[in-house]
Amino acid sequence: MIRRRPTTNDANSYKADDDKLGKQLLFTTSSQQHSTQTPKPMVSNLVVCIIVIVFVGAGVVQNRYQESHNDFHSGSGTDKTVAQSSQRRKTSFLQQSLLTPEEDERLQTDERGNRYHLVFSTDCSPYQHWQSFLVYYTALKVRQPGQVTRIASGCDPEQAKAMQRWFDQDVQFMSKRYHLQMTPHFSGVKNEAGETVADYKFFNKPFGFLYWLEHSPQLHYSASHSEFPKDFQNDIVILIDPDMGLLRPITADFSDERETVVSPRRREHGVLATNVGPGHPFAQVYGFGTQWARLDLEKIAGAGSQARNISKEDGQLFYPVGPPYIGTISDMHRIALKWTAFVPRVYEQYPHLLAEMFAFCIAAADEELPFQLIDSLMISKTDASGEGWPLVDRIPPDEVCDFASDLDPSKYAVPSVVHLCQRYWLGKDWFFSKRKIPSDIYDCETPLFEEPPSDLGVLYDYKWAWNGRKQMVTPTEANREAFLLCFLFRLLNDAATFYKQNTCPPDSINLEKSRNLVAYLKAKSRHTETK
């Protein structure tokens, strides 16, 4: 899963001298001495025994490292994005969560007794492993109540074994409320003859979500009765994307206007609810309006579908939804059944990125489940409207970097999640893109990232991507870019530090903040050009 530095004995290592391990010493004892031989002092024998035990123990540790390393190497060839195992943790009992067992137990519910299930869907690619660890880590850091589950779809047997081992060894200790749900492969696109003709990876999301709902041991779904136990039907499900990091806990309560942003138009029309409950799901508003309604809904949902009767105004007010999606288990199950039925038909008409999102909108409309849309559940694009930026804009520019590096929502309200679906940069030296993050960030000996200066919010009035052109930015945009850059680099460093301290031998941990992403990308580009 999380790639660690290969050893010299690894056939897929990238450098012959990486992580040199001392040779394992083998000790043998001589045959029983002749009875007339002068006895050796007891102290000497004791010392020898201790030395033998120490070196044999070292050999065992090395072997465990080797076994774990090989087990986690679950990729193809020498692809440097392949996730590999770590140097094994010092000892399992030294692992330290950010929570005490008592705190972990209290987070089974919120203060009102609501049970939560935060879930995110991934495939088995190494690209999503470091993001998945960030989801678990940010949920831990903000004290997200309830269960947290990664839904991993389409792993082959070797990948499944490696992923389960990664979860058991590197994630489970963080909280007993954290889970991993494996599902079959769902992303194949089939023609009318039932033949797989293409791959749309986002099929994994609706089908994996439904599989989790009906197979998770935490939900107790009854296939024979096609329902959940009564005392689970109103549990709250929060569905996010794997590239979302939590800034604060997500709960069912949106009554606090200090931290909840709803567009003026929706407020004027009337807020449907301030708390998630039966018949009242919530979600982040997305900017695609009623594009989903322009599809042939009769072919997708049937001639009698209620989705065909939604007015344009209601379609814009209640249905341009996206993650985080929040609803009761019963409501989300109703949507998931239609979501999985509709998404292949939507894709047939609209074979593009947003097909699964449009299918969700149609499913909600078909089930007559209008969503209360919230702006402040997410921030992603710094010049976008309809997101939680009004909260960030209240933070003074000369404070924004320090605040983002060490969030205190009691001082300034913050959105619920950061969606890492954009690029962020200021000046020439500060740039972030999730697709440019090297896969070795959790390696024991890899340095941490340099962090932006505390005055980043006022330092630049332009951004200049390392491989692009100079663009001027407004003070508001600079403040937003600075918030994200300072938050994200500190988050990556905190997560890597936490990971290393719980998995790496102490003499191999590198916590030096010396890696600059722009410099790394430039060097990588020059290296590629010289090949």
N, C-alpha and C positions, 0 to 999 in steps of 0.2 A: 504494500500500500504506500506508506510514506517512504520515499526513496532515501536511503542512507548511502554513505560513501562505500563503494565496493572494496572488497579485499583483494589481495594479490592472488588468492586462490580461486577467485570467481572468474569463470570463463567469460563472463560478459562485462568484466571491469573495463573502465575506460583508460586507466593509467596503471602501468605495471607496478608502480611504487606506491599506490594509494593504500593508506591504513595498514602499513606493514605490521604484522603480528609476530611477536617473539615465537621462536620455535618451542613447541611443547617438549618439556624435558621428561624423559622416561627414566624411572629409577627401578633398578632391580636389586634384590637382596641376594647375598651369597647363600650357598647351601648351609645347612646347619653346621655350626663350628664343632670341631673336635672337642670332646668333653674335657680334655686336659689343657685346652687353650686358656690362657689367662683371661679372666672375665674383664670386659670393658666397664668403665664406670657407668652407673645408671644415668647420670646426667647427660653423658654423651649419647647414649641410646635415645634418651628423650628428645634431645636436640635434633637428632637425625630423623626421628619420627615426625617431629613438627615440620621439618623442612620438606619431607616427603608429602605430608598432608597439604602443605601450602602449594607445592608445585602441581600435585595431582588436582587440587581444587582449581588452580589456574587453568589447567588443561580442560577441565569440565566447563569452566566459564567460556573458554575459547570455543569449545565444541558447540555450546549452546548458541554463541554468537553466530558461528558458521551455519548451524542448522536453521536458525531464525532468519539469517540473511538470505539463504537460499530459498527458504519457504516463501518469503515475501517478494522475491523477484518474479513478478507476474506480468511480464511484458514480452515484447518481441525483439529479438536480436539485441543490438547495442543502442537502441533508441534512448536518448538521454531523458526522455520524459517518463520512462518506465519507473514506476514506484518500486522501491526496494526496501528491505527490512532495515531496521536500525541495528546499531550495536546494541546488544541487549541491555535492558535497564540494570542498574547496579544490583538491586535485589528487589523482589516484588514488594516486600514489606516497607520499603523506603518510598514507595509512590505516595505522593501527597496531592489530594484533590484540593480545590479552593474552598470546599465545604466540609464541615464536620459531619459525621453521620447523623447527628441530631438536626442540623440545618437541612441536610438532604431529605430527611424524612418529612420535615415540615413543608417542603416544597412539593410534596405529592399533590397538594391542592393550593389554591390561593386563600386569602383570608376569609373569603365567603364560602369556602368549601367547594368551589368549582374545580372539576378535574379537567386538565388540558392534555392535548396530544399535538405537539409540534412535529411536523413531518416534512421531509424534503426528498425529492426523487432524483436519483442519479443513474447513470450507467456504471460500468465497471472500469472505465478508462482511468489511467493514472492522473489525467488532467483534473478530475473531480475529487481526487483523494485529499489534496491539501485544502481545497475549499470545504470539503465535508468536515475536516478537523476544525476549521475555523467556525463552522456552525455550532458544533458541539462546544467549542471553547467559549464563543461569545454567549451562548446560552448559559454556560456555567458562570461566566463572569458577571452577567447581569441578573443572575438568580431567576432565570425563567422558570415559572412553576410548571409542574406536570411532566409528562413523558416526552422524550425527544428521540425520534426514530429516523434513521436513514433507510430509505427504500432503494435497494440496489437491484436493477433489472438486467437480466441477460448475461450473468457471469457464467463462463464455462466452469467445469469442475475444479480446475486448478485455481482459477481466479477466485471462486467461491471459498475454497479452503484458505487461500491467502488472506482474503478480506475478513473472513471470520476470525482468523488468528490475529490479524491486525486489530480488529475491534476488541477481542478478548484481552489482548495484552496492552494496547496503547490507548484505549478509549474507556472501557468498562469501569476502570478504577475511578474515573472522574465522577460518576454518579450511578447508582443502581437504577436510576430512572432512564438511562440511556440504552437504546436498543438498535439492532440491525435487522432489517427484514429483507431477505432475498426473495426475488420473484423470477418467473421465467422471462424469456426474451419476448418483447412485444413490438419491436420497432419495424418488423418486416411489413412492406406494403404489398398486398396481394391483388391479383387481377380477378376477373370474374370466374376464372377456372380454378381459383384458389392457389395459384402459383405466386411465389414471392418474386416480385419484379423490381423492387426498390427498397430503400431503407429510409424511414423518417424517424429519427431518434426520439422525437418528442411524443411519439405514441407511448413511450415508456411511462410518461407522466400520468395520463388518465388511467391506463390499464394497471400500472404499478400501484397507483393510489387505491383503486378498487380492490386489487388483490390484498393490499395491506388491510383495508377495512374488513374484509371477509376472512382473513387468515391470521391477523395479529392475535397473539395470546393475551394481549392486554385488553382487547375489546370484547371477546367472548361472543362473537357473532354466531348465530345458530343458522346453519345452512338449511336444515330441515324445516325451520319455521320462517326463514328469510327475514330475520330481525335480530336486533340486539336486545340484551336483557333490559328491562324497564329502567333500572337504576343506572344504565350506561347511555341511554338514548339521548340525554341532554348534555353529555360530555362535550367539551368544546374542542374542535379540530382546527388547527392552524396549519395551512399548507403554504410553504414558502419554496423559493428556488435555492439550489445549493450555492449560488453565488451571492447570497444575502447574509450580511453580518448584523447581529442584533446590537442596537444602541441602548435599548431598555427593554424590560419585559413586555411581551404582548399578552394582554388579557382580554376578557369579554367586556370590560368597562370603558366606554368612551364618553363618559359624562363630564370629564374635566376639560373645560374649554381652554385652559392654559396650555395643554399639550395636545389638543385635538383640533386639527384644521379641516374644516368642511367648506367647500366653495360657497360664495355668497348666493349663487343661483340655487344651489341645493338647499341652503338654509331658508331662502325665501319661499321655496316650494314646500318646505316642511320636512323636518328630519323624521325619518321613519321610526328610529329607535336610538337610544343611547347605550344600550347593552345588547350583546349578542344573545339570542335565545331562539326557541322554536319559531320558525317562520321569519326570523330576522337575521339573516347572514350579513356580514360586513366584508369589505374588500377595499384594496387600493384602487383608485380610479386610474385608468390608462387612457391614452390619448387617441384611441382609434374610433371613438364615437359609435356610430351604428353601422360600421362597415360590415359587421357580421349579418345584418339584416338584408343586405343586398344580394346575398347568396340565394339560391333556389331552396327556400326553406321547406317547401312541400316535398322535394326529393330527399331532403336531409331528415326532417322530423315528421313528415306525414301531413296529409291534407287537413287533419283536425287539430294540428298542433297549436297550442296557445301562443307559441313564439310568433306565429304569423299574424296575430292580432295585437301585438304590442305597438302602441303609437310611437311615432318618431321621437316625441318629447320624452315619453317614459323610457324608450330605448336608450336615450342619451343620459337620462337622470339615474337609472338604476342598473344598467347592464354592461357598460364598458369596463368590465372588471378584470383584475389581474392579481397575482400574489403580492402580498399575503392575502389569502382567502381565509375567512374565519366563519365557522358555522357549527351548529350542533351536529353530532354524529348522524342522527337520522336525516337531517336536511342534506348534509354532504353526501350521504349514501344515495339518496334520491338523485342528486345531481350526477354523481359518479356513474350510476347506471346509464343515464342518458348520455353523459359525456363520452363514455366508451362506445356507445352505439352510434353516436353522431360523428365522432372525429374521423373515421375513415371516409365517410361521405363528404365531409367538409374538405378533407385533403384532396379528394377526387376533383372537386371544383376549384379549390384554392391550394395548390401544392407549395405552400410557402411557410415561413417561420411561424406565423401567427395562427396557423390552422387549428392547433389544439386550444388556443385561447378563444378563438371564435366559437369553437365547438362547446366550450364551457359556457359562454354567454347564451348560446342557443339552448343548452340543457337547462340553465337556470330559468330562462324565459318560458320554456316548455313546461316546467314544473311550477310556474307562477311563484317564483321565489325572488322577488326584487331585493337587491342588495343596497344596504346603506353604504354609500361610497365615501371614503375618507381620503383626504389629500396627504395627511401626515403619517400614514403608515410607512412611507418610503421616500427616500431621496435617491436619485440616480444621475440625471443629466442636469448640469449646473445652470443651463439656460431654459429649463423646462418649467412650464406652469403646471398646476394640478398636482404638485408634490409638496413635501414638507419643508420647503425652503424658507417660508416665512418664519419658522422657528429659528433656523440657522442665522437668518438675517438680523435677528435681535442680538446676536453675540457681537460685541465690539471687535473690530478688525485687529486691534492690538492685543486682544485676549484670545482670539479664535484658535490659534495653534495650540497654546498651552491647554486650553479647555478641551479641545478635541483629543489631545493626547492623554487626558486624564478626566474622563467625562464625569460630571456631577449634575444629573438632571434636576436636583433640587435648586441649583443656581440658575440654570437656563434649561427650559424644556427642549427636548430633542425628539426627532422623528423616531419611529420604531426600528426601521432597518435601513442599512445602506445596500443598494443593489449595484453590484460591481459589473454593470453591463456597459460602461462607458470608459473612456480614457480621461485621465485627469492630469493637468500639468500647470506649472507656473515657472516663469523664467526659463532658463535653459537646463537647469540641473535637477528639477523636481518633476517627475513623471511617474504615472502608475497606469498599468493596464494588466488585467488579470491574465491575459494570454501571454504576457511577457515575463511573468514571474517565474524564475527558474525552479525546477522541480526539486532542487536539493536544499530548499530553505530550512528543512528540519534536520538535515544532516548534522551529526555531532560537531564536526570540525569546520562547518561552513560559518563564516561570520554573519552577524546580523546586519540589517540594513542601516545605513546612515539615516538619521531622522532630520526633518526640515528644521530650520531655525525658528525660534519662537515668534519672530516678527514677520513670518512668511506672508501673513495677510495684508501687510502694508509694504512689503519689499518690492513687489513687481506690479507693473501695469500691463504686462504682456505675458504670453505663453509661447514657447518655441519648442515644439516637439523635436526630439533628437534626430528624426528623419523627415521633418516637415518644414513648414515655413512659420515665420513670426506672425502672431495674431495679437492685436490689442484687446484688452479686457477691461470691463468697467470695474469700479471698486466693489460692487456687489458680487460680480462674477469672481473676482480675485478672492473675496472672503469665502465664497462657497468652495472654490478650488482648494484653498488653504485648509478649510475644515476637513475635506476628504483626504487630502494628502497627509496631513498630520495625524488624522485618526487611523488611516490605513497602515502607514509605516509603523506606527507604534503598536497597532494590533498585530501585525505580522511578527514584530519582534517579541511582543509579550507571549504570543502563542508558541513561537519557536523556543523561547526561553523555558516556558512551562513544559513543553514536550521534551526538550533536551534534559532538563533537570530530573525528569521522571523516567528517562529511557537510556541515557548515555553513561558510560563510565566517567567518573568525575574528572579524570585527567585528560579527557578528550573533548570536553565541552568548550566551544568557542562562543563567547558572548560579546565579542568585540563588535561595535557598531561601525563597521568600516566599508560596507559594500554599498556602492551607489548604483542604482538601477540604470541610470542613463549611461554611466561609464561602462557598466557591464554589457549593455546592448551595443554600444559603439565598438567595444572590443570584439564582441561576438560577430558583428557585421564585418569588421576588418578581417577576422579569421576566415569567415565564409568567402570573402572576395579573393583571398589569397590561395584558396584551394584550386 
